[in-house]
Amino acid sequence: MTERAAEFSSNLTASMVIDEHGAITEFPVAGLGSPIRALATADGDTHRIHRTLVLPSLTRRRLRAWAPFVDETIRQLWAESYDDGTDWVTEIAETAPVVAELVGVSQHLRDQLLTSAFASFAILDGVVSRDELDDAVNSVGQLMAFLDEELHRPRVVLPPTVVGDLARLVNNSDIDHDVATHILVQLIVAGIESTVGHLVSLAWPLGQRPEHLATMRDDPPRRDEFIEEVIRLDAPFVGHYRHVVGDTVLGGTRLPAGSRLFLLRGHANRDEQHFNRPDEFLPGRDDGAHLSLGRGIHFCVGAALARLESRTALDFLLEHDADLHIDTNAPQWHQSLLARRLRSSRLTVRQADIRNRAMV
């Protein structure tokens, strides 16, 4: 799609809704070329400008300074929630305020931010009712009002935050205020959904494939390979929309102007023409890069943050001895066309190990 961006716009003109009977309808969002387009839903030079403004806040160098905070947060949440086990989804992944902290929102509103972010994502979920969509639209409005206040809130930026960076750009007239607000909405909603989803997907294969535990404990460089294979097979975002700008042909199929595509990245990651034994979990594979984080100009701006959180969480889990147990029975997945996220995942560790580590 990158090579044909002029034909397939990233503008989100509508999302897909599937009702309980399987009927597919559209949920209009905004017209093609609407001025509210920002960052991920913008095309061409507009996207490049927004990306250039945001990336300095999300560089690997800047994010490395956040690594101790991520580690401390995970350890604190584990210590507070562990009682003969903990729910990795609800007690750790959904509670860790890493994205909110990095963005720079008010401390006392972070729980509300998580709720608003999940509700807002329902507009893209697809498997929701019309009433849920109406609630999601209201939630987006509340989130935008909250972020508007954050852009105006006086702050001392230590350490630097995304809100602080964007606020300075707005004050210097380098970016429109409404555009800055839409960028923040995208970063927070997508950032929370993707990081929570990936942290959940990271623990899940440890329960399914415990044979990798010893290997990664003995050979830490193998951990990054494990993470990349998790991202390939369990992409936090499995798809995205595109709007067909003019009559064209894709893969031998004629597409009329105004039609919409749903790109299944998760399916592309299992393409046997590009991956050897694509349905198997093979860390360290060297048969091509996955598409879970996008490709080209729309490559995920938060990729470095996702990998930082993943490695920190995996390092923490691997500190526990071989009695780490992850319940993989009867999984309940969040119903969504775009996101892949477990609703719950129980983790337990041998009690002696917990006590020994508490004494260190």
C-alpha positions as CSV (number, residue, x, y, z in Angstrom):
1,M,0.0,0.0,0.0
2,T,2.9,2.4,0.6
3,E,3.8,2.5,-3.1
4,R,0.2,3.3,-4.0
5,A,-0.7,5.8,-1.2
6,A,-2.3,8.2,-3.7
7,E,-4.9,5.5,-4.6
8,F,-5.5,4.2,-1.1
9,S,-6.0,7.0,1.5
10,S,-5.4,6.5,5.2
11,N,-8.3,8.9,5.9
12,L,-10.7,7.1,8.2
13,T,-14.0,7.9,6.4
14,A,-16.0,5.1,8.0
15,S,-15.6,2.0,10.2
16,M,-17.3,-1.3,9.8
17,V,-20.1,-2.6,12.1
18,I,-21.1,-6.2,12.3
19,D,-24.4,-6.8,14.1
20,E,-25.5,-10.0,16.0
21,H,-26.9,-11.4,12.8
22,G,-23.7,-10.9,10.8
23,A,-24.9,-8.0,8.7
24,I,-22.2,-5.5,7.8
25,T,-23.0,-1.8,7.8
26,E,-20.9,1.3,7.9
27,F,-20.4,3.9,10.6
28,P,-19.5,7.2,9.0
29,V,-16.6,9.1,10.6
30,A,-15.7,12.0,8.3
31,G,-15.3,12.8,4.6
32,L,-12.3,12.2,2.5
33,G,-9.8,15.0,2.9
34,S,-11.5,16.3,6.1
35,P,-9.3,18.9,8.0
36,I,-9.6,16.7,11.2
37,R,-7.2,14.2,9.7
38,A,-4.1,13.9,11.8
39,L,-1.1,11.6,12.0
40,A,-2.3,8.0,11.4
41,T,-5.4,9.1,9.4
42,A,-3.5,11.8,7.4
43,D,-1.9,11.3,4.0
44,G,1.2,12.6,2.2
45,D,2.8,15.8,3.4
46,T,0.3,16.3,6.2
47,H,1.2,12.9,7.7
48,R,4.9,13.6,7.3
49,I,4.6,17.0,9.1
50,H,2.6,15.5,12.0
51,R,5.0,12.6,12.3
52,T,8.0,14.9,12.3
53,L,6.5,16.9,15.1
54,V,5.7,13.8,17.3
55,L,8.8,11.6,16.7
56,P,11.2,13.6,18.8
57,S,9.1,12.7,21.9
58,L,9.2,9.0,21.0
59,T,12.9,8.4,20.0
60,R,14.7,5.4,21.4
61,R,17.1,7.7,23.2
62,R,14.4,9.6,25.0
63,L,12.4,6.4,25.8
64,R,15.5,4.8,27.4
65,A,15.2,7.3,30.2
66,W,11.7,5.9,30.9
67,A,12.9,2.3,31.3
68,P,13.4,2.5,35.1
69,F,9.9,3.9,35.5
70,V,8.4,1.0,33.4
71,D,10.3,-1.5,35.5
72,E,9.4,0.1,38.8
73,T,5.7,0.3,37.8
74,I,5.4,-3.4,36.8
75,R,7.1,-4.4,40.1
76,Q,4.9,-2.2,42.2
77,L,1.7,-3.4,40.6
78,W,2.8,-7.0,41.0
79,A,3.6,-6.5,44.7
80,E,0.3,-4.8,45.3
81,S,-1.9,-7.3,43.4
82,Y,-0.2,-10.7,44.1
83,D,-2.3,-13.0,46.3
84,D,-1.8,-16.6,45.4
85,G,-1.5,-15.3,41.9
86,T,-2.3,-12.2,39.9
87,D,-4.3,-11.3,36.8
88,W,-1.7,-10.1,34.3
89,V,-4.4,-8.4,32.2
90,T,-6.4,-6.4,34.8
91,E,-3.9,-6.0,37.5
92,I,-0.7,-5.3,35.5
93,A,-1.2,-4.6,31.8
94,E,-4.3,-2.4,32.1
95,T,-3.2,-0.7,35.3
96,A,0.4,0.3,34.3
97,P,0.0,4.0,33.4
98,V,3.1,4.1,31.1
99,V,1.6,5.7,28.1
100,A,-0.3,8.2,30.2
101,E,2.9,9.1,32.1
102,L,4.9,9.4,28.9
103,V,2.3,11.6,27.3
104,G,2.2,13.7,30.4
105,V,-1.4,13.8,31.6
106,S,-2.6,14.7,35.1
107,Q,-1.8,12.0,37.7
108,H,-5.3,11.8,39.2
109,L,-7.1,11.3,35.9
110,R,-5.1,8.3,34.5
111,D,-7.7,5.7,35.5
112,Q,-10.4,7.7,33.7
113,L,-8.1,8.0,30.7
114,L,-7.8,4.3,30.4
115,T,-11.5,3.9,30.5
116,S,-12.0,6.6,27.9
117,A,-9.4,5.1,25.6
118,F,-11.0,1.7,25.6
119,A,-14.4,3.2,25.0
120,S,-13.1,5.4,22.2
121,F,-11.6,2.4,20.5
122,A,-15.0,0.9,20.2
123,I,-15.6,3.2,17.1
124,L,-13.1,0.9,15.3
125,D,-13.9,-2.3,17.0
126,G,-16.5,-3.4,14.5
127,V,-18.3,-5.9,16.7
128,V,-20.3,-3.4,18.7
129,S,-23.9,-2.3,18.8
130,R,-25.2,1.1,17.6
131,D,-25.8,2.1,21.3
132,E,-22.2,1.2,22.1
133,L,-21.0,3.3,19.1
134,D,-23.0,6.3,20.4
135,D,-21.4,5.8,23.8
136,A,-18.0,5.7,22.1
137,V,-18.6,8.9,20.3
138,N,-19.5,10.6,23.6
139,S,-16.4,9.2,25.1
140,V,-14.2,10.6,22.3
141,G,-15.8,14.0,23.0
142,Q,-15.0,13.8,26.7
143,L,-11.4,12.6,25.9
144,M,-10.9,15.5,23.5
145,A,-12.2,18.0,26.1
146,F,-9.9,16.6,28.7
147,L,-6.9,16.7,26.3
148,D,-7.8,20.3,25.3
149,E,-7.4,21.2,29.0
150,E,-4.1,19.3,29.2
151,L,-2.7,21.4,26.3
152,H,-3.6,24.6,28.2
153,R,-2.4,23.4,31.6
154,P,0.8,25.1,32.9
155,R,3.5,22.6,33.4
156,V,7.2,22.2,34.2
157,V,8.4,19.6,31.7
158,L,10.7,17.4,33.7
159,P,11.1,14.9,32.0
160,P,9.9,16.0,28.6
161,T,6.4,14.8,27.6
162,V,4.4,14.6,24.4
163,V,1.7,17.0,25.8
164,G,4.4,19.5,26.7
165,D,6.1,19.2,23.3
166,L,2.8,19.7,21.5
167,A,1.8,22.6,23.8
168,R,5.0,24.4,22.9
169,L,4.3,23.8,19.2
170,V,0.8,25.2,19.6
171,N,2.0,28.3,21.5
172,N,4.6,28.9,18.8
173,S,1.9,28.5,16.1
174,D,3.8,25.6,14.6
175,I,0.6,23.4,14.7
176,D,-3.1,24.1,15.0
177,H,-4.6,23.5,18.4
178,D,-7.4,21.2,17.1
179,V,-4.8,19.1,15.2
180,A,-2.7,18.8,18.3
181,T,-5.7,17.5,20.2
182,H,-6.5,14.9,17.5
183,I,-2.9,13.7,17.5
184,L,-3.0,13.3,21.3
185,V,-6.3,11.3,21.0
186,Q,-4.6,9.0,18.5
187,L,-1.5,8.5,20.6
188,I,-3.3,7.8,23.8
189,V,-6.1,5.6,22.4
190,A,-3.8,3.6,20.1
191,G,-1.0,3.7,22.6
192,I,-3.0,2.3,25.5
193,E,-4.8,-0.3,23.3
194,S,-1.7,-1.6,21.6
195,T,0.6,-1.7,24.7
196,V,-2.0,-3.4,26.8
197,G,-2.8,-5.8,24.1
198,H,0.9,-6.6,23.5
199,L,1.8,-7.0,27.2
200,V,-1.1,-9.5,27.4
201,S,0.0,-11.3,24.3
202,L,3.5,-11.5,25.6
203,A,2.6,-13.5,28.7
204,W,0.2,-15.8,26.9
205,P,2.8,-17.7,24.8
206,L,4.9,-18.3,27.9
207,G,2.0,-20.4,29.2
208,Q,1.5,-22.1,25.9
209,R,5.2,-22.7,25.3
210,P,7.0,-23.1,28.6
211,E,10.0,-24.7,26.9
212,H,11.1,-21.2,25.9
213,L,11.5,-20.1,29.5
214,A,14.8,-21.8,30.3
215,T,16.2,-20.8,26.9
216,M,15.5,-17.1,27.4
217,R,16.8,-17.2,31.0
218,D,20.1,-18.7,29.9
219,D,20.4,-16.6,26.7
220,P,19.0,-13.0,27.2
221,P,19.5,-12.0,23.5
222,R,16.9,-14.6,22.6
223,R,14.3,-12.5,24.4
224,D,14.1,-9.9,21.6
225,E,13.6,-12.7,19.1
226,F,10.8,-14.1,21.2
227,I,9.1,-10.6,21.4
228,E,9.2,-10.2,17.6
229,E,7.7,-13.6,17.0
230,V,4.9,-12.7,19.5
231,I,4.3,-9.5,17.7
232,R,4.1,-11.3,14.4
233,L,1.7,-14.0,15.5
234,D,-0.4,-11.9,17.9
235,A,-0.3,-8.4,16.5
236,P,-2.0,-6.0,18.9
237,F,-3.7,-4.4,15.9
238,V,-4.7,-7.0,13.3
239,G,-6.0,-4.6,10.7
240,H,-6.6,-1.1,9.4
241,Y,-8.9,0.7,7.0
242,R,-8.1,2.4,3.7
243,H,-10.3,4.5,1.4
244,V,-10.1,3.9,-2.3
245,V,-9.6,7.4,-3.9
246,G,-10.2,6.5,-7.6
247,D,-11.2,3.5,-9.7
248,T,-8.4,1.0,-9.6
249,V,-7.4,-2.7,-9.5
250,L,-5.7,-4.5,-6.6
251,G,-4.7,-8.1,-6.9
252,G,-6.8,-8.6,-9.9
253,T,-9.9,-7.2,-8.2
254,R,-11.6,-4.0,-9.5
255,L,-12.2,-1.5,-6.8
256,P,-14.5,1.5,-7.5
257,A,-13.8,4.9,-6.1
258,G,-15.3,5.5,-2.7
259,S,-15.1,1.8,-1.6
260,R,-13.2,0.9,1.5
261,L,-10.6,-1.8,2.3
262,F,-9.9,-3.5,5.6
263,L,-6.2,-4.5,5.6
264,L,-5.6,-7.7,7.6
265,R,-2.0,-7.4,8.8
266,G,-2.4,-10.4,11.0
267,H,-3.3,-12.5,8.0
268,A,-0.4,-11.1,6.0
269,N,2.0,-12.2,8.8
270,R,0.9,-15.8,8.1
271,D,1.4,-15.6,4.3
272,E,3.3,-18.8,3.4
273,Q,4.8,-17.1,0.3
274,H,6.8,-14.9,2.7
275,F,7.2,-16.9,5.9
276,N,8.4,-20.4,6.3
277,R,5.9,-22.5,8.3
278,P,4.0,-19.3,9.1
279,D,1.6,-20.7,11.7
280,E,4.4,-22.0,13.9
281,F,6.0,-20.1,16.7
282,L,9.6,-19.9,15.7
283,P,11.6,-17.1,17.5
284,G,14.7,-16.1,15.5
285,R,13.2,-16.7,12.1
286,D,15.0,-14.9,9.3
287,D,12.5,-15.0,6.5
288,G,11.3,-11.4,6.5
289,A,9.9,-8.6,8.6
290,H,6.4,-8.8,9.9
291,L,3.7,-6.1,9.3
292,S,2.3,-5.9,12.8
293,L,3.8,-2.4,13.3
294,G,3.1,-1.3,9.8
295,R,5.5,-0.5,6.9
296,G,6.8,2.6,5.2
297,I,5.7,6.1,6.2
298,H,2.9,4.8,8.4
299,F,5.2,2.6,10.5
300,C,4.0,2.7,14.1
301,V,5.4,5.8,15.9
302,G,5.1,4.0,19.2
303,A,7.1,0.9,18.1
304,A,10.1,1.8,20.3
305,L,7.8,2.2,23.4
306,A,6.0,-1.1,22.7
307,R,9.4,-2.9,22.5
308,L,10.7,-1.2,25.6
309,E,7.6,-2.2,27.6
310,S,7.8,-5.7,26.2
311,R,11.4,-6.3,27.1
312,T,11.0,-4.9,30.5
313,A,8.0,-7.0,31.3
314,L,9.6,-10.2,29.9
315,D,12.8,-9.6,31.9
316,F,10.6,-9.3,35.0
317,L,8.7,-12.5,34.3
318,L,11.8,-14.4,33.6
319,E,13.3,-13.5,37.0
320,H,10.9,-16.0,38.6
321,D,11.9,-19.6,38.7
322,A,10.6,-22.5,36.6
323,D,7.4,-22.6,38.7
324,L,6.0,-19.6,36.9
325,H,2.6,-20.8,35.7
326,I,0.2,-19.0,33.3
327,D,-3.3,-20.3,33.0
328,T,-4.1,-20.9,29.3
329,N,-7.4,-22.7,29.8
330,A,-10.6,-21.3,28.3
331,P,-9.3,-17.9,27.2
332,Q,-11.7,-15.1,26.7
333,W,-10.7,-12.6,24.0
334,H,-12.0,-9.1,23.6
335,Q,-14.4,-9.1,20.6
336,S,-12.9,-6.8,18.0
337,L,-12.1,-6.6,14.3
338,L,-8.9,-4.5,14.9
339,A,-7.5,-5.4,18.4
340,R,-6.4,-8.7,19.8
341,R,-6.5,-8.7,23.6
342,L,-7.3,-11.2,26.3
343,R,-9.9,-10.2,29.0
344,S,-8.0,-12.1,31.7
345,S,-4.8,-14.1,32.2
346,R,-4.0,-15.6,35.6
347,L,-0.3,-15.9,36.6
348,T,1.0,-17.8,39.7
349,V,4.5,-18.3,41.0
350,R,5.8,-20.7,43.7
351,Q,5.2,-19.0,47.0
352,A,8.8,-19.7,48.2
353,D,10.1,-17.8,45.2
354,I,7.8,-14.8,46.1
355,R,9.0,-14.8,49.7
356,N,12.7,-15.0,48.7
357,R,12.4,-12.1,46.3
358,A,10.5,-10.0,48.8
359,M,13.4,-10.4,51.2
360,V,16.1,-9.3,48.6
